[in-house]
Amino acid sequence: MQSCYRRWENRDRWYEASIGPDLFGQLTLTCRWGSLRSARGGMQCRPLTGTAEAERLLQALSRRRERHGYRVVADLA
């Protein structure tokens, strides 16, 4: 897994997750979230140990977003 991007939306909010190398080559999970109606939002970066951890975390994020009523609007692997 070199890089991956996924975006979820519900009626009012959006959530994005991307996996890719940072400036130092470390594999990183970057999550961004916000409101569709305002400029409020946030971002979090998390270093990963490898592709197995990246795939596990992305699957967990997908399950959580879908349980909270989000739907996938973009999925680029």
Secondary structure, DSSP 8 states (H G I E B T S, - for coil): ---EEEEEE-SSEEEEEEEEE-TTS-EEEEEEEEESSSS-EEEEEEE-S-HHHHHHHHHHHHHHHHHTT-EEEEEE-
